[in-house]
Every structure is written in C-alpha cells, then in structure tokens.
Amino acid sequence: MEADCAESKKDFKHKIGISKKESKETTYWLRMSARTNAEKIEECRKLWQEAHELTLIFSSIINRTNIS
C-alpha cells in the first residue's frame, strides 16, 4: 500500500527496497524459530518459502524500476 502511494519513482523504489529488507529479515527469524521450535519446523518452512518468494518479487520490481 505504501509503495502504491509513492510520490515519485525514486520513492517507489525506496519503499519496495524497505519491503525487500523486511522480507529478508522475516526469513532470518523464521529460520531461527525453526531451529528452536522443533514442533513448528514444517510451519516455519512454509512461511519461510513465502517470505523468500516475496523477497524475489521485490528484487525483480527493484531491478525493473528504471531509477538509480
């Protein structure tokens, strides 16, 4: 939602970059959670995959945005 209301292409790219960082951080914490909660490993793996896919999507958006 935040990126959709960006004031410029540069602002859009910046906000997508923040989303990418947040999704990467989420994958880290899900990995740590899976290591400490054996009974939740499968759930963490599914959520990790979704967060990883979002990271790839955000990366693609950033790469396709023609702003330095």
GUGULUM-591843 format. One line per field, with one value per residue: residue in one letter; residue number from 1; x, y, z of N, C-alpha, C in turn. Coordinates in steps of 0.1 Angstrom, whole numbers. Example, Ala and Ser with C-alpha at 12.3 -4.5 7.8 and 13.67 -1.06 7.14 Angstrom:
2
resn	(A S)
resi	(1 2)
npx	(132 128)
npy	(-57 -22)
npz	(78 71)
capx	(123 137)
capy	(-45 -11)
capz	(78 71)
cpx	(132 129)
cpy	(-33 0)
cpz	(78 79)
# end
This chain:
68
resn	(M E A D C A E S K K D F K H K I G I S K K E S K E T T Y W L R M S A R T N A E K I E E C R K L W Q E A H E L T L I F S S I I N R T N I S)
resi	(1 2 3 4 5 6 7 8 9 10 11 12 13 14 15 16 17 18 19 20 21 22 23 24 25 26 27 28 29 30 31 32 33 34 35 36 37 38 39 40 41 42 43 44 45 46 47 48 49 50 51 52 53 54 55 56 57 58 59 60 61 62 63 64 65 66 67 68)
npx	(8 19 40 24 14 34 54 70 90 114 109 91 107 124 107 99 123 126 106 116 139 126 113 135 145 125 127 151 144 124 139 155 135 125 147 147 123 112 88 75 87 78 57 72 89 71 62 86 93 73 80 105 99 85 107 121 103 102 128 129 111 125 148 136 127 134 152 180)
npy	(-12 12 17 20 45 61 91 96 79 73 73 52 30 31 25 -1 -13 -12 -30 -53 -57 -61 -85 -102 -101 -114 -140 -147 -147 -166 -189 -190 -194 -219 -235 -234 -244 -273 -286 -269 -268 -275 -257 -233 -236 -234 -208 -195 -201 -186 -160 -158 -160 -136 -118 -123 -114 -86 -80 -83 -63 -40 -43 -39 -13 17 36 51)
npz	(0 8 -11 -34 -31 -35 -40 -61 -87 -77 -49 -48 -55 -33 -12 -20 -17 11 18 7 24 48 43 39 65 78 68 81 108 108 102 125 144 136 142 170 177 174 170 153 129 102 97 99 77 55 58 56 29 16 24 13 -15 -17 -13 -36 -55 -48 -54 -81 -89 -81 -98 -122 -121 -135 -122 -107)
capx	(0 28 46 14 11 47 53 78 95 125 102 85 118 129 97 100 136 123 98 126 147 117 110 147 146 115 133 161 137 117 149 159 124 125 158 145 109 112 74 70 96 71 50 82 94 61 62 99 92 65 88 116 93 83 120 125 94 106 141 125 105 136 156 128 124 145 157 192)
capy	(0 24 19 24 59 68 104 95 66 71 70 39 21 31 17 -15 -18 -15 -42 -64 -59 -67 -99 -109 -103 -124 -153 -150 -150 -179 -199 -191 -200 -234 -242 -235 -250 -285 -289 -259 -267 -275 -244 -223 -238 -229 -194 -191 -201 -174 -148 -159 -156 -121 -112 -124 -105 -73 -78 -82 -50 -31 -44 -34 1 24 47 47)
capz	(0 9 -24 -44 -29 -36 -46 -73 -90 -67 -36 -50 -55 -19 -4 -23 -11 25 18 5 36 58 39 42 79 82 66 91 121 107 103 139 151 133 149 184 180 166 166 144 117 89 95 96 63 46 59 51 14 12 26 3 -27 -17 -15 -50 -62 -46 -61 -95 -91 -80 -110 -134 -120 -142 -114 -100)
cpx	(9 34 36 11 24 46 61 83 107 120 97 96 124 120 97 112 134 115 107 134 139 115 123 149 136 120 143 154 129 127 153 147 123 136 155 131 107 98 68 78 88 64 60 87 84 61 75 99 84 73 99 110 90 96 124 116 99 119 138 119 116 144 149 125 136 149 170 191)
cpy	(13 27 24 39 67 81 105 81 63 67 56 28 20 23 2 -21 -20 -28 -55 -67 -65 -82 -108 -111 -113 -138 -157 -154 -163 -191 -201 -198 -215 -241 -243 -241 -261 -288 -280 -258 -266 -262 -233 -224 -232 -214 -188 -190 -189 -161 -147 -155 -141 -114 -112 -115 -90 -70 -76 -68 -39 -31 -38 -19 9 37 43 48)
cpz	(0 -4 -34 -43 -29 -43 -59 -75 -80 -53 -37 -49 -40 -11 -7 -17 4 27 16 17 47 55 42 57 84 80 76 104 120 108 118 147 148 140 164 187 170 161 156 131 104 87 92 82 53 46 53 35 9 13 16 -11 -28 -19 -30 -59 -60 -53 -76 -98 -90 -93 -122 -133 -125 -135 -107 -85)
# end
